[in-house]
Amino acid sequence: MFRGLREFVNQGDVVDLSVGVVVGVAFTTLADAFTQGLITPVVRIFVGNDAGDLEIVIAGQTIDISLMISALITFVFTMIVIYFIFVVPINRFRARRAFDSGMDEQVELLTEIRDLLKDSSR
């Protein structure tokens, strides 16, 4: 029963999805603080202290370009962090596990070939 559950979880899709959801939810607070504390002030330094420089008003509706730039930078930063902290180690683990299992198959095949050669030389 638990073996089937373990195989299902280790298939990859479930692990990838759960990591994405948990990390995304947990990282939201940090990303918001990073945006408000660092990115937004830096963007405002380059465009001036008044954010009105990067606002467009169309039919009475305001489009805040600085907010969109900050959100884009935060998104890219979040994806980079998630990739290097979670995706790279998981991929290395999977590659190592696949390499280890591949070596076992090769050793088994070589052992069979050796045994067949021994038998045929007698």
C-alpha positions as CSV (number, residue, x, y, z in Angstrom):
1,M,0.0,0.0,0.0
2,F,2.7,2.5,1.0
3,R,4.9,1.3,-1.8
4,G,2.3,2.3,-4.4
5,L,1.9,5.7,-2.8
6,R,5.7,6.2,-2.7
7,E,5.9,5.3,-6.4
8,F,3.1,7.7,-7.2
9,V,4.7,10.6,-5.4
10,N,8.1,9.8,-6.8
11,Q,6.8,9.9,-10.4
12,G,7.8,13.6,-10.5
13,D,4.6,15.4,-11.5
14,V,3.2,15.3,-7.9
15,V,6.5,16.4,-6.4
16,D,6.9,19.2,-8.9
17,L,3.4,20.5,-8.5
18,S,3.5,20.4,-4.7
19,V,6.9,22.1,-4.6
20,G,5.6,24.8,-6.9
21,V,2.5,25.4,-4.9
22,V,4.1,25.4,-1.4
23,V,7.1,27.5,-2.5
24,G,4.9,29.9,-4.4
25,V,2.6,30.5,-1.4
26,A,5.5,30.7,1.1
27,F,7.6,33.0,-1.1
28,T,4.8,35.5,-1.7
29,T,5.3,37.4,1.6
30,L,9.1,37.6,1.0
31,A,8.6,38.7,-2.6
32,D,6.2,41.4,-1.5
33,A,8.5,42.7,1.1
34,F,11.4,42.6,-1.3
35,T,9.4,44.6,-3.9
36,Q,8.2,47.2,-1.4
37,G,11.4,47.6,0.4
38,L,14.0,47.4,-2.4
39,I,12.6,47.3,-5.9
40,T,10.0,50.1,-5.7
41,P,12.4,52.6,-4.2
42,V,15.1,51.8,-6.8
43,V,12.6,52.2,-9.7
44,R,11.5,55.5,-8.2
45,I,15.1,56.7,-7.9
46,F,15.5,56.2,-11.7
47,V,12.1,57.8,-12.6
48,G,12.0,60.5,-10.0
49,N,10.5,60.6,-6.5
50,D,7.0,61.2,-7.8
51,A,5.5,58.0,-9.3
52,G,3.2,60.1,-11.5
53,D,6.0,60.1,-14.1
54,L,5.2,56.5,-14.9
55,E,1.4,56.7,-14.8
56,I,-0.8,56.8,-17.8
57,V,-4.4,58.0,-17.5
58,I,-6.8,56.7,-20.1
59,A,-10.5,57.6,-19.9
60,G,-10.1,58.4,-16.2
61,Q,-8.3,55.2,-15.4
62,T,-4.8,55.2,-14.2
63,I,-2.2,52.6,-15.4
64,D,0.8,52.5,-13.0
65,I,3.8,51.5,-15.1
66,S,6.2,51.6,-12.1
67,L,3.9,49.0,-10.3
68,M,4.1,46.8,-13.4
69,I,7.9,47.1,-13.6
70,S,8.2,46.2,-9.9
71,A,6.0,43.2,-10.3
72,L,7.9,42.0,-13.4
73,I,11.3,42.3,-11.6
74,T,9.8,40.5,-8.5
75,F,8.5,37.7,-10.7
76,V,11.9,37.2,-12.4
77,F,13.7,37.3,-9.1
78,T,11.2,34.7,-7.6
79,M,11.7,32.4,-10.5
80,I,15.5,32.6,-10.3
81,V,15.4,31.8,-6.6
82,I,13.0,28.9,-6.9
83,Y,15.0,27.5,-9.8
84,F,18.3,27.5,-8.0
85,I,17.1,26.5,-4.5
86,F,14.6,23.8,-5.5
87,V,14.6,22.7,-9.1
88,V,18.4,22.3,-9.6
89,P,18.9,20.1,-6.5
90,I,15.8,18.0,-7.4
91,N,17.1,17.5,-10.9
92,R,20.5,16.5,-9.7
93,F,19.0,14.0,-7.3
94,R,16.9,12.5,-10.1
95,A,19.9,12.3,-12.4
96,R,22.0,10.7,-9.8
97,R,19.3,8.2,-9.0
98,A,18.8,7.4,-12.7
99,F,22.6,7.1,-13.1
100,D,22.8,4.7,-10.1
101,S,20.1,2.5,-11.5
102,G,21.6,2.6,-15.0
103,M,25.0,1.4,-13.6
104,D,23.3,-1.6,-11.9
105,E,21.8,-2.6,-15.2
106,Q,25.1,-2.3,-16.9
107,V,26.9,-4.3,-14.3
108,E,24.2,-7.0,-14.5
109,L,24.6,-7.2,-18.3
110,L,28.3,-7.3,-18.1
111,T,28.1,-10.1,-15.6
112,E,25.8,-12.1,-17.8
113,I,28.2,-11.6,-20.8
114,R,31.2,-12.7,-18.7
115,D,29.3,-15.8,-17.6
116,L,28.3,-16.6,-21.1
117,L,31.9,-16.2,-22.4
118,K,33.1,-18.4,-19.6
119,D,30.6,-21.1,-20.5
120,S,31.3,-20.9,-24.2
121,S,35.1,-21.2,-23.7
122,R,34.7,-24.5,-21.8
